[in-house]
C-alpha cells in the first residue's frame, strides 16, 4: 500500500503516464491473508489490544503510511480513519503482507519507507509475510533501527496473542489460534460454519431416526416381550 503524498493538481483524463501512476502492491492473495490475520489476531487479543487493519498511521501530522496491520495493547478499535503518533501510543507490532510488486521498483521503495517510519517511531517488532514465496521475516528494533533477526516458515509470540503463523508451502498461510483452530477469512469462516451446521443437522436427524426405531422395541421390553423373537 502506498505512502501518503500531497494531492496533485488534477490533470485531464488521458494525459497521465503509466509511470506516474504505479499499480497498487496488493493482489487478491494479499487481501485474503490480511483478512485472515486480522480475524485471528483480533480474536486472540480480544480485551487486551486493538488490532488495526489498513488504517493510515500518521506521524507528527507530516508523514503517513497505510499499514496492513498493527497492534496496540490497551486500546479498543473505534471509528478512526487515521491513527496518529505521538498523540496515541506507538504500536507494539506492525505487520506487512508482501506482494510481487514489493520485490522491486516503486513497491520495494514503499515497503522500505514503511519499515523506516516504523523504526523511527520505535515499533519494537515488525513482521513481514510473503505468502507467495512462503516465508516470514521478523524484524526487531535494535539501536533505533529495525534489524531482521529471523527468516522462518513458522512464527508465534505473545505479542501476537500466541497466534501461530505458518507458511507450509507457497501460496498458503495458516493462522492458528492457541487452541489449534485455523482461522480463515470471513467468507471462508461462514462457509465452514454452514458446513458444520449442515453436518450437525444430519447427525441429529440420524440420531432421531435411530431413537424412533428404538422406541417400539423399548416399549415391548417394558411389556416383557423380547422384540428379537
C-alpha positions in Angstrom: 0.0 0.0 0.0 1.2 3.5 -0.8 2.8 6.1 1.4 1.0 9.4 1.7 1.8 12.2 -0.8 0.2 15.7 -1.0 -2.6 15.8 -3.7 -1.5 16.7 -7.2 -3.3 19.2 -9.3 -6.0 17.5 -11.4 -5.0 16.6 -15.0 -7.2 16.0 -18.0 -8.1 12.3 -18.4 -5.7 10.5 -20.6 -2.6 12.7 -20.0 -1.2 10.8 -17.1 1.7 8.5 -17.9 1.7 4.9 -16.6 5.0 5.5 -14.8 3.3 8.3 -12.8 0.5 6.0 -11.6 2.1 2.8 -10.5 -0.1 -0.2 -9.7 -1.1 -0.8 -6.1 1.0 -3.5 -4.4 -2.0 -5.5 -3.1 -3.2 -8.5 -5.0 -6.0 -11.0 -4.2 -3.8 -13.3 -2.2 -2.6 -10.3 -0.2 -6.1 -9.2 0.6 -7.2 -12.7 1.8 -4.1 -13.1 4.0 -4.6 -9.6 5.6 -8.3 -10.5 6.3 -7.2 -13.8 7.9 -4.6 -12.2 10.0 -6.9 -9.5 11.2 -9.6 -12.1 12.2 -7.0 -14.3 14.0 -5.3 -11.5 15.9 -8.5 -9.7 16.8 -9.8 -13.0 18.4 -6.6 -13.9 20.2 -6.0 -10.4 21.6 -9.7 -9.5 22.4 -9.8 -7.4 25.5 -6.1 -6.9 25.6 -5.2 -5.0 22.4 -6.6 -3.3 19.4 -5.7 -4.7 16.0 -5.9 -2.1 13.3 -6.3 -3.1 9.7 -5.4 -0.9 6.7 -5.6 2.3 8.7 -3.3 5.2 8.0 -0.6 5.6 10.6 0.4 9.2 10.7 3.4 10.6 12.4 3.6 14.3 13.6 0.9 15.2 11.2 3.6 15.3 8.4 4.0 11.7 7.2 1.8 8.7 7.0 1.7 5.2 5.6 -1.2 2.7 5.1 -0.2 -0.1 7.4 -1.6 -3.5 6.6 -1.9 -4.4 10.3 -0.7 -3.1 13.6 -1.3 -4.0 17.3 -1.7 -1.5 20.2 -2.1 -3.0 23.7 -4.7 -1.5 26.0 -6.7 0.2 23.2 -10.0 -0.6 21.6 -10.9 -0.2 17.9 -13.3 2.7 17.3 -14.0 4.7 14.2 -10.6 6.1 13.3 -9.6 6.7 9.7 -6.1 7.7 10.9 -4.0 6.6 13.8 -1.8 9.5 14.9 1.5 9.1 16.7 2.7 10.5 19.1 -0.8 11.6 20.4 -1.6 7.9 20.6 0.7 5.1 21.7 3.3 3.6 19.4 2.2 0.2 18.0 3.7 -2.8 19.7 3.7 -4.8 16.4 3.4 -3.9 12.8 2.7 -6.5 10.1 3.1 -6.2 6.3 1.9 -8.7 3.8 4.0 -8.7 0.7 3.0 -8.9 -2.9 5.2 -9.4 -6.0 5.2 -5.6 -6.6 7.2 -5.2 -3.3 10.2 -7.0 -4.8 11.4 -4.1 -6.9 10.9 -0.5 -8.0 8.1 1.5 -6.6 6.7 -1.3 -4.4 10.0 -2.0 -2.8 10.6 1.7 -2.1 7.2 1.9 -0.4 7.9 -1.1 1.7 11.3 0.3 2.8 9.7 3.7 3.6 7.2 1.9 5.9 9.9 0.0 7.6 11.9 3.2 8.1 9.0 5.0 9.6 8.1 2.1 11.9 11.7 2.2 13.2 11.8 5.9 13.7 8.7 5.9 15.9 10.1 2.9 17.9 8.0 -0.1 16.9 9.7 -3.0 18.7 8.5 -5.8 16.5 7.8 -5.8 12.8 6.7 -8.8 10.8 6.7 -9.2 7.0 4.9 -12.2 5.4 5.4 -13.2 1.8 2.6 -15.7 1.2 3.6 -16.2 -2.5 7.2 -17.1 -1.7 6.2 -18.8 1.6 8.3 -17.1 4.2 8.0 -14.9 7.3 10.6 -12.3 8.2 10.9 -11.0 11.7 12.4 -7.6 12.4 13.3 -6.3 15.9 14.2 -2.8 17.0 17.9 -2.6 17.8 19.7 0.7 18.3 16.9 2.7 16.7 16.8 0.5 13.6 14.7 -2.5 12.6 17.0 -5.4 12.1 15.9 -8.6 10.5 16.6 -11.3 13.2 14.8 -14.3 11.7 13.6 -15.8 8.5 11.2 -18.7 9.0 8.1 -20.6 7.9 6.6 -20.8 11.4 6.3 -18.0 13.9 4.5 -17.3 17.1 4.9 -14.9 20.0 2.9 -13.4 22.9 3.0 -10.1 21.1 0.5 -11.5 18.5 -1.6 -13.3 21.1 0.1 -16.7 20.7 -1.3 -17.0 17.2 0.9 -19.5 15.2 1.7 -18.3 11.7 2.6 -21.0 9.2 3.6 -20.9 5.5 3.7 -24.6 4.8 4.0 -24.0 1.1 4.0 -21.1 -1.3 0.5 -19.5 -1.6 -0.7 -20.8 1.8 -0.8 -19.1 5.1 -2.2 -20.7 8.3 -3.1 -18.6 11.2 -3.7 -20.9 14.1 -5.2 -19.8 17.4 -3.7 -21.2 20.6 -6.4 -23.9 20.7 -5.3 -25.0 17.2 -8.2 -23.5 15.3 -7.1 -22.4 11.9 -8.7 -19.0 11.2 -10.0 -18.4 7.7 -11.2 -15.2 6.1 -14.7 -14.0 6.8 -16.3 -15.7 3.8 -14.4 -19.0 4.4 -15.4 -19.0 8.0 -19.0 -18.5 7.1 -18.8 -21.4 4.6 -17.2 -23.6 7.2 -19.8 -22.7 9.8 -22.5 -23.6 7.3 -20.9 -26.9 6.5 -20.5 -27.7 10.2 -24.2 -26.7 10.9 -25.3 -29.0 8.0 -23.2 -31.9 9.3 -24.7 -31.4 12.8 -28.2 -31.3 11.3 -27.5 -34.6 9.5 -26.1 -36.2 12.7 -29.2 -35.0 14.7 -31.5 -36.4 12.1 -29.8 -39.8 12.1 -29.9 -39.8 15.9 -33.6 -39.1 15.8 -34.2 -41.9 13.3 -32.4 -44.3 15.4 -34.3 -43.2 18.5 -37.6 -43.6 16.6 -36.7 -47.2 15.6 -35.7 -48.0 19.2 -38.9 -46.7 20.9 -41.2 -49.6 19.8 -38.6 -52.1 20.9 -38.2 -50.4 24.3 -42.0 -50.5 24.7 -42.1 -54.2 24.0 -39.3 -54.8 26.6 -41.4 -52.9 29.2 -44.2 -55.3 28.5 -41.9 -58.3 28.9 -41.8 -59.1 25.2 -38.4 -59.8 23.5 -38.5 -57.7 20.3 -35.9 -60.0 18.8 -38.1 -63.1 18.9 
